Amino acid sequence: MADTKALRAFVPKGRESSTLSRGTAKQYLYILMYSVYILRSLKNPKKTYVGLTIKDKSLRLDEHNKGLSRFTKVDRPWELIYFENFYCKLCSEKREQFLKSGFGYRFRKMILENYDKLR
């Protein structure tokens, strides 16, 4: 079990407490998990979308499929093909930037090829 003092670092400012219980700290730790994900359009399989969220991945996918995101509205429906979880916001933002870069595009292409083989 993780130390409560270590988990306090993940608690939002203004919510600190000297009586922070382990259960409360674990809730904050779960809430503050960032996910970088790759979606593929079922309408146009060559279209992919890279995103970052703090929400549950299935809820975020539903939002994309309902057309609530202007960038993914046109090519819906989408399927989740890959995701990575991070505790650090900066690390997740850097990973999202990488996946949107030239080398990241090649990495996404490799993921898509392997995803199709596994299906």
C-alpha positions in Angstrom: 0.0 0.0 0.0 1.3 3.4 -0.9 2.3 5.8 1.8 -0.3 8.5 2.6 2.3 11.2 2.6 3.3 10.3 -1.0 -0.3 10.3 -2.1 -0.9 13.8 -0.7 1.2 15.2 -3.6 -1.6 14.2 -5.9 -4.4 15.9 -4.0 -5.6 19.2 -5.6 -4.6 22.4 -3.9 -7.1 23.5 -1.3 -8.1 19.9 -0.6 -5.1 19.1 1.6 -5.8 17.9 5.1 -3.6 16.6 7.9 -6.3 13.9 8.5 -6.3 12.6 4.9 -7.3 9.0 5.0 -5.9 6.3 2.8 -9.2 5.9 1.0 -9.5 9.5 0.2 -6.0 9.7 -1.1 -6.6 6.7 -3.3 -9.7 8.3 -4.8 -7.7 11.4 -5.7 -4.9 9.2 -7.2 -7.5 7.4 -9.4 -9.2 10.7 -10.5 -5.9 12.3 -11.5 -4.9 9.6 -14.0 -4.3 11.1 -17.5 -4.9 9.0 -20.6 -3.5 9.5 -24.0 -5.5 7.6 -26.6 -5.7 6.9 -30.3 -9.0 6.6 -32.0 -9.6 5.2 -35.5 -12.6 6.2 -37.6 -14.9 3.4 -38.7 -16.2 5.6 -41.5 -12.7 6.3 -42.9 -10.2 3.7 -41.5 -7.2 5.8 -42.5 -8.2 8.6 -40.2 -6.9 8.6 -36.7 -7.2 11.0 -33.8 -4.9 11.4 -30.8 -6.3 12.8 -27.6 -5.7 13.4 -23.9 -8.2 13.1 -21.2 -8.6 12.8 -17.5 -12.1 11.3 -17.9 -12.8 7.6 -18.2 -11.8 6.4 -21.7 -15.2 4.8 -22.5 -17.0 8.0 -21.6 -14.7 10.1 -23.7 -15.2 7.7 -26.6 -18.9 8.1 -26.3 -18.5 11.9 -26.4 -16.6 11.6 -29.7 -19.2 9.2 -31.1 -22.0 11.6 -30.2 -20.3 14.4 -32.0 -19.5 16.6 -29.0 -15.9 17.2 -30.2 -15.7 19.4 -33.3 -12.5 17.7 -34.5 -14.0 14.2 -34.6 -17.6 15.1 -35.5 -17.2 14.5 -39.2 -15.6 11.0 -39.2 -17.6 9.3 -36.5 -18.1 6.6 -35.4 -14.7 6.0 -33.7 -13.1 3.0 -32.0 -10.5 3.1 -29.3 -7.4 1.2 -30.6 -4.7 2.3 -28.2 -4.2 4.1 -24.9 -1.5 4.9 -22.3 -2.1 6.0 -18.7 0.0 8.6 -16.9 0.0 10.1 -13.4 1.9 13.1 -14.5 0.1 15.7 -16.6 3.3 17.0 -18.2 4.3 13.5 -19.2 0.9 12.8 -20.8 1.0 16.1 -22.7 4.5 15.4 -24.0 3.4 11.9 -25.1 0.4 13.4 -26.9 2.7 15.9 -28.7 5.0 13.0 -29.7 2.1 11.0 -31.1 1.1 14.0 -33.2 4.6 14.5 -34.5 6.3 12.9 -37.6 7.9 10.1 -35.6 4.7 9.7 -33.7 2.8 9.3 -37.0 5.1 6.4 -37.8 4.5 4.9 -34.4 0.7 5.3 -34.9 1.0 3.6 -38.3 2.8 0.7 -36.6 0.1 0.4 -34.0 -2.6 0.4 -36.6 -0.9 -2.3 -38.6 -0.5 -4.5 -35.5 -4.0 -3.8 -34.4 -5.4 -5.0 -37.7 -3.3 -8.2 -37.4 -4.6 -8.9 -33.9 -8.2 -8.5 -34.9 
